[in-house]
Amino acid sequence: MTGHDRGRTVRRAARALSRPGPWRRGTVLAALALLLGLFLLLHAHIPNAIGGLGSLADNCLPWCGLGVPVLLAGALWRRSASAVLALLLPVTVWLSLFGGQLTDKSHASAGDLTVVSHNVGAANPDPAGTARALAAAGADVLALEEITEQAKPIYEKELAKAYPHHTVMGTVGLWSRLPLSDSEPVDLQQDVGPLGDAKPAAAKLAEARALRTTVATDDGPLAVYVAHLGSVRVMPRGGFWTESRDRNAQALGKAVAAEKNERTVLLGDLNGSTDDRAFDALTARLHSAQDAAGDGFGFTFPASFPLVRIDQILVRGVRPHSAWVLPATGSDHRPVAAALGW
């Protein structure tokens, strides 16, 4: 071996030794993986006082899992053992939070009562078509939210044959094959808009957003709530604005807490996922039919490409047998359904 060859060999060996090993490569990727894991683990500690960031984080949690394959691809490309190891944290936390929703939890039995809830959309161009599609779903109890004065008679006409009993209060209504009684509005304290404009009493009555009624089933009375909580807004200066929705959720939580009937179902558009801390008062007393007996996440909004489940069926005292999302109608939400048993 010539001196030149020996020198080249030495230089190659020196370069090989100076290169970082698999545990030293990809430190940035490893750090990002740990941050993702900590975000998932500690998201409940993100304060809501700063632009509603806490609620925003709660609703985005399922999608944080997409960061794992991205970081894994980077770790494999960099051949970084440390980054791969760090990914165990977000994977473990995400699976502990949402792993149960990756399997079909529905039961073979059809249940005793089928319920459907749908925000039909104030801008729905075809309310008659939406009503016919919902009637064809064959539910025993059907809840509608965001009913306009113009569309109300259309829904009443199209649903009259399938549902002999119904009640409408403000912008929410319930249609039923079974008799209804004790129907009354639920005060959600919806008196202030996102810009702080006070609403007169007449306007509040016309825009009632929740009701409570009793459905007479063969197995006894069932308390049913229908609700459409206040919207959330991304405000230029206020961040993720949820004040109206949160106030509504607190009022609805108090109403459910005072409910004497152990068999209770809440149907409606809550404008947030059940992971949102704003619904702690509700989820402490009611549980999601989708979580208990659904297949997947059951995203409902927006209808064209659902990213979040804000339309809910929450229950207590009854057993969800199955839960699913119905095909889109003319609304910007998709309908949700559940088969319930005693």
N, C-alpha and C positions, 0 to 999 in steps of 0.2 A: 504494500500500500504506500502510495506516494505521500509526501507531506501535504500536498493539496487535498488528497482524499481524506487524510486524517483530520485536517482542519475542517472540511465540510461535515464530516461525521460529528465532530465535537460541536459544531454550530447547531446541527440538527438536534442533538441531545440537549443542548442548552435551551433551545426554543421549546422542546417538548416539556422540559422540566419547568419552564417559566409559565407555560399555559395553565390556567386555572383548572382544577379537576372538576368532576361532576357535582361535587358538593359546594364548590365555590362559584360555579357558573349560574347565571340566571338569578342573581340576588334580588334584582328589581322585581322579577316575576314572583319570586317567593314572598317578597314583601307585599305585593298586591294581593296574592292569595290569602295571606294572613289578615290583611285589612278587610277583604271580602268576608272572611269567616267571622271576624270580630263585629262587622256591621250586622250580619245575620244574627249573631249571638246576642248583641247588645242593642238591637234596634229599639227596644222598648224604652231605652233611656235617652233616646233622641228627644230633646224638648219640643213641645208643640208651640211654645210661646213665640218662637222665631219663625214666622211665616208658615205655620202649620206643618213644619218639616216632619214632625213625628207621624202624623196621619198619612202624609204623602209616602213616607218610607214604609209604613204598615201596608199600604195598598200595593206597593211595587214589589214586595218581598218575593213572590213566586218567580218573577222574572229575573231576580238576581242570580238564579241558578244558571242562567245563560253565560255568566262570567266564567264558570268552571271549564266548559269545553274550550273556550277561547284561551284561557290561561294554560290549560293542559296542552293545547297545540303549540303554544309558545315554549312551554317547558320541554316538550319532546324535540322541537326544532333546535333548542339550545342544548339539549341533552343534559338538562339540569335536574339532578336528583333532589336537590334541596327544594326546588319549586314544586316538583311532584309530591314530595312529602308534605309541604305546606298546604297543598290542595286538600289534604285529608280533613282539615278543619272546616272549610266551607261545605264540603261534600257531606260530612257528618251532620253539621247543623242543619243544612237544607233538608236532608232526608228526615231528620227528626221533626222538622216543622211540616213538611209536605209529602213525605214518602208515602203516607197512607192514602193520598189522593191519586197515586199512580196505579191503583188497582181498582177493579170493579167490585163494589161492596153491596150491590143490589141483591135482593133475595128472590127466590123463585116465585113465591106467592104474590098474588096481585094486590093484596091489601083490601081494606074495607072501604076506603074513601080515597078518591083521586082529587087533588087540588092543583089548580093552575093559577099563576100570577103573571100579569103582563102590563108593563108600562106601554100603553098603546101609542103614545107620542102625540103631542098637541099638533104637530105639523104633519101627521099621517095623511097621505093623499088618498088613501082608500080604506076608511074605517069599516065600510061594509065588508070588504074582502077580509080584513083582519078579524071581524066578528065571526064570519063564516068559518075561517080557518080555526079559530079557537073553539067554536062549537063542535067542529069535526074532531077535535082532540078527545072528546068524550069525558071531560072532567065532571065530577059531581059538584064541585064548588069552583067558581071562577072569579078571580079578583082582577079588576082593572084599575090602573092609575093613569093620571094625566088625561082625564076625560074633559073635553071642552064642551061648552054649552051647545055649539053647533053639532058636535058629533054625538052627544048624549042620546037624542031620539033615534039615531041610526043604530047605535048599539042596542038600545032597548027593543027596537023592531026586529033586528036580525037575531037576537038571542032569546026572544020571547018564547019561541016554540020549544027550544031545548031546556030553558030554565024558567019555570013558572014563578019563581020567587026571586026578587032582587031588591036591593036598596042602593041608592046613590046619594052621596053627601059631598057637595063641592066637587072636587076633581077625582074622587075615588068611589068605587062601587063594588058590590058583590052580587053575583048571580048564582043561584043555587037550584038544584033539583029537589032539595029538601027544604022544609019550612024554615023561615027565619023569624026571630023574635028579639025584642029588647035592643033594637038597632039604635045607635046613638053616635054622635060625633065624638072624637077624641081631640081635646085641645092640645095642639102641639106648640102653642105660643109662637106662631109664625106671624110676628107683628113687625119685624124690621127686615128690610132688604139689605143687600150687600153694601149699599151706599148710605145706610142709616136712615132711609126714608120710612117714616111711620105710616102704617096702613090704617085706614078708618075701619070701624067695627063691621060695617056692611061689607066691605071688601074682604075682610078676614072670613066672614061667614060664607061668602060666595066662593072663597078659595080654600075651604076646609080640605085638609090633606090626610085625614085619618078617620076611621070609623071602627066601631066595635059592635058585633052582633052575635047572636047565638044560633047555631045550626042544630036542628033537631034530628039527630041520627038514631038509628035503631038501637044503638048501644048507649044512648043518653046524650045530653047536651054537650056541644062543643063550642067553646068561645073562639071566635075568629076576629082577628084584627087585620085591617087593610090600611097600609100607610104609604105615603110618598113623602119622604123627608126632604128638607131643603137642599137645594143644589150646592155644589162646591164650585169655586171659581179660582182661576189663576189670575190674581190681581196684579197690575203693573207695579204697585207700591206695597201691596199687602201680602204678596206671596200666595200660598195655597190657602184660600179663604174658606173656612168651614163653619163659621159662627152660627149661621142659621141651621145647618144640618145638625151640628152638635147640640144646639138648644132643643131642637125637635127630638133628638135621640134621648136626651135626658127626660123630657116630658113623657115620651112613649115608654121609657123604662119604668117610670113611676106608675104609669097606668097598668103595665103588665105586672108589676110588683103587687099592686092592689087587687089584681084579678083573683076572684075566689074559686073559679072553675079550674081544677087541676089540668083538665084537658084543654090546651090552648094552642092555637096556630096563629102565627103572624105571617102575612103575605104582603109583599110590597117591594118598592124601589127604595132602598135605604141610602143610595148614593155613596156607597162605600162597601168594602169587603168586610167580612166578619173578623178579619185580622185587625181592623181599625180599632184603636183604643177608645174611640168615641162610642162604641157599642158595648162596652164592658157591662153596663147595667142590664142590657138585653141578653148578651151571651152568657151572663152568669145564671140566668133563669131559663133560657131557651137554647136549644142546640140546632145546628144546621142540618136539614134533611140531606143536603148534598154531601156534607162531610160524613154523615152517618151511613148513607146508602146510595151514594152517587158513583159515577164513573168519571174520573178526571176532575179538573178544576171547575167545570161548568161555567165558563166565562160567558157573559151576556151582553157586554157593551164595549164598543159600538157594534151594532148588529152585523155590519159588513165584514168586520174583522175583530171579533171580541178579544179584549185584552184584560178585562177585569170582571169579576162577578159582583155586581152591585144590586142585583135583583134576587131577593132572598125568600126562602121558606124556612121559618124557624118554628120549632115545636117543643112542647113538653106534654107529658102524660099520654102521648101516643107514640107508636113505633114506626119510623120510616122504613118501608120495605124496598123502595127504589126511588131514585130522583134523577131527573134528566132535563135537558134543554131542548125546547121545541124549535122547529125551523123558523127562520125570520119571517116577519110579516112586513107591513108597510111602515112599521115603527123603527126607531133607531136603537131599540132594545130587543132582545130575544126573550120569548116567554120561558118560564121555568115551571116544572111540574114535579109532583111527588105522589107516590102511592103510600097511604098511611094505614096502619092497622092498630087495633086496640090491644 
